Each structure stands twice: as C-alpha cells, then as structure tokens.
Amino acid sequence: MASISLTLARIKQDLGNYLTEPAIVAACQAAGHSWRKRKLGPVETVHLFVLQILCFNAAIVHLRHLAGLSINAAAYCRARMRLPLAGVQQLLRDSSTAMRQALLPGADPAGPAGPVGPDAAGRWCGLRAYLLDGSSTITPDMPALQKAFGQPKGQKKGCGFPVPKLLGLFDAFTGMVVEMLGFPLYTHEQSKAWQLHPLLEAGDLLVADCGLCSFVHLAMLSARDVMACFRCHQRQIVDFRPHRKSRDKAAKGHKTGKPTSTFVRRLGKHDQIVRWQRPKSRPAWISDEQWAAMPESLDVRELRYTLARNGQRTHVVTIATTLLDPDKYPKDKIVELYGTRWHVETHFGQLKTTLKMRKIKSQTEEGARKELAIYCLVYNLVHAVMLQAARRQGVAPDRISFIDAVRWLLSASPDSPLPDLIVNPSRPDRHEPRVRKDRNSSYPFMTQPRKALQKSLKNKAKLAK
C-alpha cells in the first residue's frame, strides 16, 4: 500500500476538482470567519479533516502519522473548532452540486441505465429525482450534547448516549448527499423537511416514505412546482372503488372507515386521481403565514401494487403522488421509481457502517454538526469515484463497491489512474433476516451511571476484606 501521506495529496487533487481552495476560503469568509496566516488554516484543516474521516475517523493523535506531517493534536482540535459551521455546510452543498454537474454533463434518453431507469444525466422521465429519509447517530455523553439532542427515554440518566436524529437528502441516481440535517431525537422528520425545500428546483421530484406523506407537505412542494412520490401514511384511508362516497369530517356522527378525499377520475386498476382536503387544524410546526397560504384542496394520484416475495408475506404498497399525467408517468414506472427509495438505506449504511458515522467523536453541538457535514463530503467524494468507474465499466453506479472505492482512495498516489473497481452482483430478490450471529460481548447493559457502579464495586471489596 502506498504511503498514507500520498493519500493527503490525492485528496487535495480530487477534492480540488470539485471544491477549489479559493472556494473553501470564500465559504469561510462568507460565514464571517477571519484568521491569521498559520500552519492550520481553513484549507489545510478541511483537507486533514477529510483524511481523518476517510481513514475511518482515525484518532487525532494518529493523524500526524497518516498525513506525514508534524501535527500537534491540540492545535488540530483548535483548528477544527475554528472552522465555521455555516461555512462547512456550504462547502458540502457546493461540492455536491459541483460533483453532480461535472459527472452528469448532459441528458441522453438512450443512456446506459435503459429506457425505464434514469438517463445518462440521472433524470427519471426528465425529472431530477431525490430521496429523503431519516436516520440517527450517537455522540459522546456530554452535557451540552444531552441538552441539544437528548437520549432515548427508556435509558436512565448517565447510562446512555445522546442520539441526534438525521434527515438526509440524496440524489437518487448518484447517491450523493445534497444536505444532512441534525436535530433532537424526539422530533418528527416532517417538521424539518421543509427546510430542505429551497434546495429543490421547479420540476424536481422528491421520493420519501410514509412518515413524510401528508397534505401539508405535498402542498408545500406543489407551491414550489416540485413533484412528490410518497408512500401513503397508514392512517390515510384509500378506496379504489369508482364514485365511492367520501367522509365529511365536519359532519356530526360521521362514519369512520371512509376516505376523506373526493374521487375525481379513474386511470386504471388501483390507479386514480382524488382530491385531498386541507385538514381542519394547523400542524404545530408551521407558521400562521404558511398555514394561510395552504390551498383548500389538492389533486393527488393514488395507486396501489403488490410485492409477492417467496417465503415472506405479500406486501401491499399504496403510493400518493402529484405525478398526475398517466401518459408521461405510467404506473409501472412509478412503481419502479418508488423501488429506488430503498437505496437510501444502503446510503445510510455506507455512511454509518463503512465510514463509521454511527458514532461521532465531537464533544460539542457545533462540532458534531461539522463532523456530520465532513462525513457527507467524504461520502460524496467516494461516490464521485464510483460514478467515474461505473461509466467506464458500463454498469449502474450502485453496482460499484463502495469499500473498494475507499480502499483505492487510501492507496492511490496522486497520478494513479482509476482502475476497474469491484462490481457487486445484482440480487434484487435477495432477502436477509435481521439477526446477528456474532455475540460481541457477554457483559450486561449499563443500568446505573459508571461512578455509581465503581462505588458499588469498592463497597463490595471493602466488605470482602
């Protein structure tokens, strides 16, 4: 393996293709950050931060060996603390845009992904598709982080870790992160999803799970001319009988079990357009001005399909979408589109399991948010390599091995050409049980703070004498 110090040169070269040094300086200055000339300025700190994460979040004291530079751990910590959070988050957005523009130069309707999938420009039926989903991570047990994010309610104080809730916006074709939000654990994703809407343009398409499906969210997206494709929430009653009656929520003694939507038009079997009505009460997470701007009704297309799996129960999936035109957006294409939503689970797995983002190390709220942004920046850099390899090898980007791309980045010198990377087999019908074979540890879980347990051990030792 080549020297890791060469990896730092490789990072500077690859990252410089999408995020130049003047861009890093400009982002920090725009965030109100000023600095004197020193060994660890913003550019050098960002490069070292990226190297540290790429090396699976190596210890800071080990970074001087990885970089081949004489770096004082305390000085590097202070340099990371000096980086402005707004500047680092802006770097993520700028680099994500630059990577996608550079690697998806133009549309080709007969692209390598075939007539049903996305074209060479990563568009589905002419629309840029994005995936939105939530996850979580773990931070050190520090008072500031406990206050900022909180921990699961079933854990006693001092026996658990703060758990930031995450909401990630991913490009559906390249898998790159556009933005990653972090907020307190007991916060519903829908109350934060609207903060990502400004990153979407008119004509874009957002795909998400049932937790983000509601009249308010669909209306907010429609106001921006952004299309939506969500799985229906389990409380939403959907009836595909033509000319069926709807339930009047305002009437006294109304019967339950009937949909609140109004039937508009039938498009095919289990495919219809209905009119959703605005709810009577305002959600607590939107302002009075936003609520006043909501339309009284919204036309929504509802469709349903069945997933039959050998050895497993049959899943019935109901979709709510604002893709109303059945000629431009046939049902079978929408079904395939929603199937790509599960790719976001792979993206979070690559971040949390492969890059070790499941446990972050920063001990302050701002530091944790900066670390999350750099994790996403490194993840995008790896996916840029995967996309280049996929184009040359003639396969879909998600078939390229993520860990193989990481290994090449860690071992390649600056002038090394990109080799053929490992292509994972396509196994669409593979299903694995959610069980663990490895018994990691036989020790019980902590039920008391560590100091209390230490005191108890000392008392037992005294009694044993």
Secondary structure, DSSP 8 states (H G I E B T S, - for coil): ---HHHHHHHHHHHHHHHS-HHHHHHHHHHTT------SS-HHHHHHHHHHHHHTTS--HHHHHHHHTS---HHHHHHHHHHS-HHHHHHHHHHHHHHHHHHH--S--TT-TTTTTS--TTSEETTEEEEEEEEEE-B----HHHHHHH---TTS-TTSS----EEEEEEETTT--EEEEEEE-SS--THHHHGGGGGGS-TT-EEEE-GGG--HHHHHHHHHTT-EEEEE--TT-----STT-----TTSTT--TTS-SSEEEEEEETTEEEEEEE--SS--TTS-HHHHHTS-SEEEEEEEEEEE--TTS--EEEEEEES---TTTS-HHHHHHHHHGGGHHHHHHHIIIIIS-TTB----SHHHHHHHHHHHHHHHHHHHHHHHHHHHHHTS-GGGB-HHHHHHHHHH--TT-------B----TT----S--------S----S-HHHHHHHHHHHHHHH-
